[in-house]
Amino acid sequence: MSFQTGLSGLNASSRNLDVIGNNIANANTTGMKTSRAEFSGMVSSALGSATSGGSGIGVEIATTAQIFTQGNISTTGNNLDVAINGSGFFQLTQADGSPAYTRDGSFKLDSSGYIKTNANANLMGFPTDKAGNSTSASIQKLQLPTSAPIPASATTTINAEFNLDARALGPLATSDLNLAPVPRSTYGTSLNVYDAQGVASSVNFYFVKTNAANTWDVYDSLDTTATKVKSIVFNDTGTPDATLTGTIAAGPNAGKLGFTLASPTTFVSANPNVTPDAAGIRYLEGPLDIVLEGVTQFGTPFSVSSLSQDGYTAGELTGLNIGDDGIITARYSNGQTQAAGQIALADFRNIQGLSPLGGNAWAATQASGIPVQGAPGLGKLGNLRSGALEESNVDLTAELVNMMTAQRAYQANAQTIKTQDQIMSTLVNLR
């Protein structure tokens, strides 16, 4: 009996040393979770015994448990390195199509723009629109547009915020004071807008004070024959009057934009041409909204505080950034930044039930339960740290101490076998 007891102790100690050795070997493995051999005593009891007691017959390894504590987060500076600070796992689709889960966030881009692990598994996430809003609750393989530039987008809206000097004089006042007329270029601004093919066109705005109180005419060029495209009327508080009057539409025949009133603070272009004319001049595709909600008239010098439009030409991918919420923001050579998806995380009711697959990945089992998917930072799911990786949670000092303890246990079990052998030898040699 003692031979079997000692032998079971040797086997258990040997397996314990295997677990400790594996922990030490993976002390520098990204996302590695340390394991622990958990022992269980074996007891024999006689059939039909009146008591519940029994004699011990050795030991066995009940299970090898994984310890899913948080590892240290180290900064790498690589934007495709991502660490989870908290609960959750990255969701993967392996080369054979099966799902897997990992804490190793050292991702790479392949030639098609897919985000993959070192084991060639695809990172999964939620699709989003350009602004980063999720468009589906189903996950898909995350892909960046690396193979072709993003297409151009025609301008649809111009937003302008500026102040017109309330001290400016109209033509009658300047003539009464024997002053030269105020040049049209004094109060003007311009910006580039884009057609559907990404070709830039310049849109100019020039503002001329009229003889009417708090009224300015808007022109589209410095030419003496330029068409007045709008009159802006201000109230006594220096903001556009809610009853803006008069619309003078200038057709695009000369390559200039015309505007009609859409709301008290919005102008819409009047049916510009779509194709170039005989002279090769391009026109914008309409309608084009000109939003002047931030226009004021105060007694301060003319200044433009904001002037923007929503069109752009085609652009190549130049870089990316991953936010704490998992939103992947791609940067392009045309100055645009657009969301390209959101990394999805998964968590389990019983993470101890996950089955290790190798390659820093785990598979879900019946014991772990089905994965609960969500965006980083929601519920109990952790946030992401871009440009960082989660280190192994192996405590190397503790593992070395455990190895020495396991070695002594192995020697002690070997000693029990040796002692039993001596006892048996004594019995055999009795005369």
LINPE-V546812 format. One record per residue. N is the residue number from 1. SS is DSSP state (a for helix, b for strand, c for the rest). PSI is psi as a letter, one per 20 degrees, with the letter a starting at -180 (999 if undefined). D_FIRST is the distance of its C-alpha to the first C-alpha in Angstrom with 2 decimals. Layout:
n: [N;N]
ss: [SS;SS]
psi: [PSI;PSI]
d_first: [D_FIRST;D_FIRST]
This chain:
n: [1;2;3;4;5;6;7;8;9;10;11;12;13;14;15;16;17;18;19;20;21;22;23;24;25;26;27;28;29;30;31;32;33;34;35;36;37;38;39;40;41;42;43;44;45;46;47;48;49;50;51;52;53;54;55;56;57;58;59;60;61;62;63;64;65;66;67;68;69;70;71;72;73;74;75;76;77;78;79;80;81;82;83;84;85;86;87;88;89;90;91;92;93;94;95;96;97;98;99;100;101;102;103;104;105;106;107;108;109;110;111;112;113;114;115;116;117;118;119;120;121;122;123;124;125;126;127;128;129;130;131;132;133;134;135;136;137;138;139;140;141;142;143;144;145;146;147;148;149;150;151;152;153;154;155;156;157;158;159;160;161;162;163;164;165;166;167;168;169;170;171;172;173;174;175;176;177;178;179;180;181;182;183;184;185;186;187;188;189;190;191;192;193;194;195;196;197;198;199;200;201;202;203;204;205;206;207;208;209;210;211;212;213;214;215;216;217;218;219;220;221;222;223;224;225;226;227;228;229;230;231;232;233;234;235;236;237;238;239;240;241;242;243;244;245;246;247;248;249;250;251;252;253;254;255;256;257;258;259;260;261;262;263;264;265;266;267;268;269;270;271;272;273;274;275;276;277;278;279;280;281;282;283;284;285;286;287;288;289;290;291;292;293;294;295;296;297;298;299;300;301;302;303;304;305;306;307;308;309;310;311;312;313;314;315;316;317;318;319;320;321;322;323;324;325;326;327;328;329;330;331;332;333;334;335;336;337;338;339;340;341;342;343;344;345;346;347;348;349;350;351;352;353;354;355;356;357;358;359;360;361;362;363;364;365;366;367;368;369;370;371;372;373;374;375;376;377;378;379;380;381;382;383;384;385;386;387;388;389;390;391;392;393;394;395;396;397;398;399;400;401;402;403;404;405;406;407;408;409;410;411;412;413;414;415;416;417;418;419;420;421;422;423;424;425;426;427;428;429;430;431]
ss: [c;a;a;a;a;a;a;a;a;a;a;a;a;a;a;a;a;a;a;a;a;a;a;a;a;c;c;c;c;c;c;c;c;c;b;b;b;b;b;b;b;b;b;b;c;c;c;c;c;c;c;c;c;c;b;b;b;b;b;b;b;b;b;b;b;b;c;c;c;c;c;c;b;b;b;c;c;c;c;c;b;b;b;b;b;c;b;c;b;b;b;b;b;c;c;c;c;c;b;b;b;b;c;c;c;b;c;b;b;c;c;c;c;b;b;b;c;c;c;c;c;b;b;b;b;b;b;b;c;c;c;c;c;b;b;b;b;b;b;b;b;c;b;c;c;c;c;c;c;b;c;c;b;c;c;c;b;b;b;b;b;b;b;b;b;c;c;c;c;c;a;a;a;a;a;a;c;c;c;c;c;c;c;a;a;a;c;b;b;b;b;b;b;b;c;c;c;c;c;b;b;b;b;b;b;b;b;b;b;c;c;c;c;c;b;b;b;b;b;c;c;c;c;c;c;c;c;b;b;b;b;b;b;b;c;c;c;c;b;b;c;c;c;c;c;c;b;c;c;c;c;a;a;a;c;c;c;c;b;b;b;b;b;c;c;b;b;b;b;c;c;c;c;c;c;c;c;c;c;c;c;c;c;c;c;c;c;c;b;b;b;c;c;c;c;b;b;b;c;c;c;c;b;b;b;b;b;b;b;c;c;b;c;c;b;c;b;b;b;b;b;b;c;c;c;c;b;b;b;b;b;b;c;c;c;c;b;b;b;b;b;b;b;b;b;b;b;c;c;c;a;a;a;c;b;b;b;b;c;c;b;b;b;c;c;c;c;c;c;c;c;b;b;b;b;c;c;c;c;c;b;c;b;b;b;b;c;b;b;b;c;c;c;c;c;a;a;a;a;a;a;a;a;a;a;a;a;a;a;a;a;a;a;a;a;a;a;a;a;a;a;a;a;a;a;a;a;a;c;c;c]
psi: [g;h;g;h;g;h;g;h;h;g;g;g;h;g;h;g;h;g;g;g;h;h;g;g;h;k;h;j;p;p;j;p;p;q;q;p;p;p;q;p;q;p;p;q;q;q;p;j;q;i;r;i;r;r;q;p;j;b;q;r;o;g;r;o;q;q;o;l;q;p;r;q;p;p;p;h;i;p;h;i;p;p;q;p;n;b;q;r;q;q;p;q;o;r;h;j;i;q;q;r;q;q;i;o;k;n;r;r;p;a;i;j;j;q;p;r;r;h;j;k;q;p;p;q;a;p;q;r;a;h;i;j;p;p;i;q;i;q;q;r;p;p;p;q;m;h;h;q;q;q;q;q;p;q;p;h;p;p;p;p;p;r;p;p;o;i;i;q;q;r;g;g;h;h;h;h;j;k;q;q;q;p;q;h;i;g;n;q;r;r;r;p;r;q;a;h;j;j;p;q;q;p;p;q;p;p;p;p;p;r;h;q;p;k;p;p;q;p;q;j;r;i;q;h;j;q;p;p;i;q;p;p;p;q;a;i;j;j;q;p;q;i;l;p;q;p;p;o;p;o;r;j;h;j;k;q;q;q;q;q;p;h;r;h;j;p;q;p;q;n;m;q;q;h;q;q;a;h;i;j;p;q;q;q;p;r;q;o;p;o;o;l;h;j;p;r;n;r;l;q;q;p;q;o;h;p;o;r;r;j;r;q;r;q;q;q;p;i;r;r;q;p;r;h;j;i;p;o;o;p;q;r;i;j;i;q;p;q;p;k;r;p;p;q;q;q;r;q;h;n;i;i;i;q;p;p;i;r;k;k;q;q;q;q;r;h;h;h;r;q;q;o;q;r;q;p;i;p;c;j;q;r;r;q;o;q;k;r;q;p;r;q;j;p;o;h;g;h;h;h;g;h;g;h;g;h;g;h;g;g;h;g;h;h;h;h;g;g;g;h;g;h;g;h;h;g;g;h;j;p;999]
d_first: [0.00;3.80;5.38;5.38;6.38;8.78;9.94;10.87;12.65;14.45;15.60;16.84;18.54;20.09;21.53;22.76;24.54;26.06;27.48;28.85;30.34;32.02;33.51;34.90;36.28;38.13;39.49;43.00;42.65;45.23;43.88;40.21;37.85;34.81;31.30;28.30;24.59;23.35;19.66;17.98;14.88;12.57;12.08;11.17;13.79;14.82;17.83;20.99;19.57;22.57;21.10;20.32;17.38;13.72;10.49;9.76;7.22;9.29;12.93;15.53;19.25;21.12;24.43;26.62;29.54;33.01;35.11;38.70;40.54;44.01;44.35;47.32;50.50;52.30;55.88;56.67;60.28;59.66;60.95;58.46;55.49;54.44;51.87;50.76;51.10;49.06;47.21;47.48;47.00;49.56;49.82;49.80;50.57;48.77;50.45;49.05;50.45;47.23;47.13;45.07;45.03;45.00;45.76;47.10;50.88;52.00;54.32;56.86;59.95;60.22;63.52;64.15;63.64;60.25;57.87;54.56;51.30;50.23;48.18;51.47;50.69;53.68;53.97;54.94;57.46;60.27;63.76;66.55;70.30;72.11;72.03;68.24;68.24;65.48;66.93;63.88;60.59;58.96;57.40;58.48;58.06;59.93;62.71;65.48;68.92;68.67;70.18;73.55;75.54;75.74;79.05;82.07;82.92;86.50;87.66;88.04;88.51;90.09;89.43;91.98;92.36;95.41;98.25;101.94;104.29;106.24;109.02;109.86;113.44;114.68;117.57;120.32;119.19;118.98;122.46;123.95;122.61;123.78;120.21;118.86;116.65;112.95;111.43;109.08;106.41;106.25;103.80;101.66;98.18;96.48;93.11;91.76;90.61;89.06;89.79;87.25;87.19;86.48;90.04;91.16;94.47;96.04;96.94;99.52;100.60;103.76;104.95;108.65;110.03;112.71;115.72;114.05;112.15;108.38;108.55;107.33;107.78;104.93;105.85;103.80;105.57;108.11;110.75;114.00;113.67;110.12;109.47;108.62;105.41;105.01;106.44;104.12;105.48;104.04;104.52;105.51;101.92;101.55;99.17;100.09;102.16;100.50;103.68;103.78;106.83;108.05;106.25;107.85;105.87;106.36;105.48;103.43;106.23;106.64;102.94;102.76;100.64;102.25;100.87;101.29;100.21;96.92;96.38;97.89;95.77;94.82;96.93;96.16;97.56;100.20;99.00;98.67;98.81;95.60;96.83;98.91;102.68;105.10;104.99;101.22;100.73;97.44;97.19;94.23;92.76;93.63;93.28;92.65;92.18;93.64;92.17;94.26;92.55;92.49;96.21;98.20;101.72;101.85;104.16;101.89;102.06;100.83;97.14;94.45;91.14;89.22;89.98;87.33;86.95;84.04;84.78;83.40;83.54;80.66;77.96;75.01;71.61;71.56;68.54;66.28;64.67;61.79;62.24;59.78;60.18;59.30;62.91;63.61;67.18;68.78;71.77;74.49;77.34;79.92;78.76;76.92;73.50;71.84;68.49;66.47;63.58;60.93;57.28;55.04;51.75;48.93;46.37;43.49;42.29;38.69;38.72;34.92;35.02;36.95;35.45;36.08;38.16;38.76;42.22;41.91;42.03;40.09;40.45;40.71;38.13;38.01;35.86;38.48;41.42;44.77;46.55;49.31;52.14;54.81;57.00;55.81;56.53;56.63;54.33;51.09;51.46;52.00;55.12;55.48;56.43;58.39;58.36;54.87;51.21;48.04;45.76;41.98;40.40;37.78;37.86;37.41;36.99;34.22;32.43;32.61;31.13;28.32;27.72;27.43;24.99;22.80;23.07;21.91;18.91;18.06;18.61;16.50;13.39;14.34;14.67;11.14;10.19;13.26;12.54;9.25;11.53;14.19;12.39;11.59;15.22;16.55;15.26;16.70;19.93;20.61;24.14]
